[in-house]
Amino acid sequence: MSGQAPVTPLARVLDALGVGERDIASRTTLTGGTYNTVTRVTLTDGRDWVVKTPPPHATALRYERDLLVNEVAFYTAAAQAGGPAVPRVVRSEPDPAAPTGAYLVMTARPGRPWHEAGVGTGVATGAGGAAGAGDGRRLRAELGRLVGRLHTVTGSGFGYPAEPFGPLAPTWRAAFTAMTEAVLADAETYRARLPYSVGHIRTVLAGASGVLDDVTRPALVHFDLWPGNLLVTGDPGARTIGGIVDGERMFWGDPVADFVSLALFGDIERDRDFLDGYARSAGGAVEFTDSLRIRYALYRSYLYLIMLVETVPRAVGPEAAEETRESVAPRLVAALDAVRGGGD
């Protein structure tokens, strides 16, 4: 006697929205993410959705609890910023059959990921090159304007909206300390290979924590603005940004934190096109003071720690883990050195 096939998370979500098989024109699994399952669903009536469902397992970093709560908060808040190119939330609810979090249905945005569109990043790399003539430079300025506009939105407190470490904090120092403590605890739990001991890294980060008190407004921070989450649309010579997506890693905090993923292994200070666009919409030029540079180094350290530690619960395999370590560990060392050296 054969049993019925299990109902997939996608089928449960679509059923909750009253969508059956006859209503679906196409569905495509989208790749590039490392946590949630993402599917683009086009309906016969022309509606075009992206559906995100959380993984069935609970093996994750501490900050990853209810990530899609963060993403809903990001798109909802971004709508206050005058309509930057972000999806509109169609529906998001807890899935009782998926104990790891809620699902999210949102409108699809036009375009292809920046790095697949044949457009240079415009960011100076550690090797000294600066890609991105033509469309690339103009798009970096457009991106600067969009990100600057997002950063004008203010939250009610600091930290992740999903509150994985408790309620939003009244100060950025308290929130960021909880964030870094969580990833260091994850490093110990998963026995992640780091270039220094957890205790040493904790001491370095704590030694510079006073500079975080310079941040008094909880701004909307995406924190994952790598080219894969930036959609580009249009023909060569007339390209534009069609979407800023995957806001699940967002938090309320220091807008400087977004500069890390915008120039992941590069130098944001040399990205004049982005910075000029940013200044036009964020209320003035970015001044790279000692305080800003130290904070920037702290946020680089945080992201590089996440990148190294997450390879263990992701079970990426020894080869991929070693590739990540080879590329990220030296940059974590450099970021921690910058923290100790006052941002130099």
N, C-alpha and C positions, 0 to 999 in steps of 0.2 A: 504494500500500500504506500503510495507516494504522497508526500505532503505538499502543500502549496509553497511556491517560491516566496522567500521573504520579501516584504515590501521595502523598497529602498528609501533612504531619507529624502531623495528628490521627489519620489512619487508621493510621499506623505505630505510634503510641502505643497506640491501642486494640487493635491486633493483638497487640502485645507483652503485653497484659493478657488476651488470649484473648477479646476482645469483637469480635463481628462485627456486620454490619448488622442482622441479625434480633434482636440483643440490645438495640438502641437504640430507646427510646420517643420521645425527642426530643433535639435539640441546638440550642443557641442561642449565637451569638457575642456575647460581652459587650463592651461598649464602655466607654470612659473611660480606658483605659490608653494609654500612648504608646510602649511598647517591645515586650513580648511579646504573642503572640496568645492570647486567653483564650476558652475555649468551655465552656459548661455542658452536660453530657451526662447525661441521665436514662435509666437502663436499665429494661428491662421487669420486672426483679425488684425494682424500687424503689430501687436504689442511685442516689445523686445526687452527681455528681462535677463538679469544675471542673478542666479540663485546660489547662495553660499550656505553650506551645511557644515557643522563642526565635525571633527573626527569622532569615531565611535569609542576611541580609547581616551584615557585621561592622563597619559604620559606626556607631560609638558613642563615648561618652565613656570615658575610661580606667577609671573605677571601675565601669563597667557590665559588665565581663567576668564571665561565669558568674553573672548576677544570681540565677538560681533556686537556686543553692547557698546564697545568703544567705536566701532565703525558706524553704527547708527548715530551715535552722538556726534561723530565727525561730520557726517553729511547733513545732519539737522542744523548743526552750528554753522557750517559753511554756507548754508542758505541765507544766513543773516549777513553774510559778507558781500551781498550784492550779486549773488549768482555766479561764483566761479564755476568752472566746468567740472561739476561733480554729479554723480548719480542722484536720483530722487528715490527715497525709501518707499517701496510699495507696501511691504509688510515685514514685521519681525516679531517673532513670538518664541517662547521656549518650546522645544520639541520634547514631549514627555518620553519619547522613545530614544532620545539622545541625551543622556545625563551630562554631557560635557558642555552644553550651552544652547543658546537660541539659534534659529536659522534667520537668514536675511534674504529678502527678495528686493531687488532694486532695478531701476531702469538701466539699460545698457547705454554706454557712451560711445560716440563714433571714434574711429581711429585705430591705429596699431601702436604697440609699445614703441617708445622713442628709439630704443636700440635696434628694433627690427625695421625701422622706417628709413634707414640709410642716412640718418642725420647725425652730424657730430655733436658731441656733448657740449663743446665750448669750454670745458673745464680743464685747466692745466693739471697734468698728471705728475706723479712723482718723478717720471722719466724726463719731464721738462716740456713735453709737447702740449699744444693747445689746439684740439680739434674743433671744427665747427664754423667754417666760413659760411656766408650766405644764410640759408635757412637756419642753420644751427645758432648763429649769433642772435638773429632776430627772435628765435624761439626762446633762447635763454632770457632775453629781456622780457618777453611776454610771460615766461614762467616766473620771473622775479616779481612782476606786477601782480600775478595771481597769488603767489605765496605771501607777498606783502599784505594783500587784502585779507587773506585768511588770518594773518597774525593780528589783525585789528579786532578780532572777536575775543571777548573776555569771558572766562568761566567763573563759577562761584567758589572755586577752590582749586588746589593744586593736586595733580596726580591723574591716575587712570579712572575714567568714568565707571568702569566695571568694578572698581574698588576691591581689587584682589588683596590689598593689604589693609583694608579698612576704609573709613570715610575719607573724602578729599581732605587734604591737609590745609591748615591756615597759612603755612609758609612753604616756599619752594625748597628751602633747605630740608625741612622735615620730609617732604614728598620725595625729593631726589635721594635722600639718604635711605629711605625705605626701598626705593627702586634698586639702588645699588646693593643694598644688603640682601635683597631677594635673589639677585643673580649670583652673588657670591655664595649664598646658601645653596643655590642650585649647583654651583661648581663643586661644592663639597659633596652634595648628595650624589651627583653623577660622576664624581671623580674625574672631572674634566682636566685635560692637560692645558695648563696655563704657563706662561713664561716666568711667572713669579708665584710665590705662595699666596693663598687667599689672605692670610694675615698681613703680608707686606702690601698687597694691593689695597686692602681696607685702610691701612695706616696712611698710604699716600693720598687716597681719596678724601679721607677725613681731615687730613692736614690742610686741604684747600677748601673745605666746605663753607668757610665763612664768606667767601665771595658770592655764594648763592643768595645771600641776603640782599644783594643788589637787585634781585628780581622781585618785584612787588606786585606785578599784575600777571594772573594766570592766563596766558595767551593760548590760542588754539594751535597745537603743534601736531603735524602729521607723523613725523619721525621715520618715514619709510619712502622718501621721495627719490628713489633710485629710478633709472630710466624705464624699468619694467612697469612701473606704476604711473607713468606719464604717457598718455595716448596722443599721438600726432595724426592729424588728418589733413587732407588737401593735396594738391599737386606740387611737385618741386617748384620752388620759387614763390609759392603762395601757401605754404603749410602753416597750420595753426595748431594750438593745443586743444584737442577735443575732449580730454578728460583727465582729471586727477582722481585715481581710484585706490582701492585697498587701504582705507583709513583705519584698519583694525588695530594698528599699533599706536594710535594717537594718544596724546595726553594733554592736560592743561599744565603749561609750564613756561619755560624760557623760550622765546622764539628762536634764539640762537641755536637751540638744539636741532632745528631743521637744517641748518647749514651742513651738518655731518653727512647725512645721506645725499644731499644735493651735490656733494663733492666727496664721495665716499673714500676714495684713495687719492684725492687730488687736493687742491689748494683753493678754497673758496675766496680767499683774498685776491686771487688773480683772475677771478671770474667777473670782470668788469661789466659785462653785458647783463648778467643776472643782477648784480648789485645795483646797477643804475636803474633797472626796471623796478627792483625792490624799493629803492629810495623814493621813487615817484608815487608809490601807492601806500607805503608804510609810514610816511610822515617825515622823511629826511634820510640823509646818507647814513650808512652804517659806519660807526666809528670803532675801529679795532683797538680799543683800550686794553690795558693790562687785564682788567676784570673780564672783558669779553673773551680774550684769548684763553684765560685760565678756564672759564666756563666751557668754552668750546672744546678744550682738551679733556675736561671732565666728561662731556657728552660723547666725545669720540671714544673715550675709555669704556663708557657704559655700552655703547653699541658694539664695539669690538669684543667685549666680554660676552655679550649675548651671542654673537656670531660663533665664538669658540665653544661656548658651553652647549648651545643647542644641537651641535652635531651628535651629542651622545643620545639624548632622548629621541632625536629624529632617526637614529640608527642609519646614518648616511653611508656607512661602510668605511673601512680603513683607508682606502685610496682617496675618497672625497674628503674625509676628515683631515688627512695629511695635507691635501691641497689647501684646505681652509686654513690650517695651522700655519703653513708656509707663507701664505699671503697676509694673514691677519695678525698673527702673533708679533711680528716685528713692528707693526703699526700700533699695537697695544703698548708695546714697550716705549715707542716714541711718544705716544699720547701721555703715558704716565710720566715720562721724563719731562714733558711740557708742563704737566700739572706741578711737578716739583720745582721746575725752573721758572715758574711764574708765567707760563704761556709761551715761552720762547720756542 
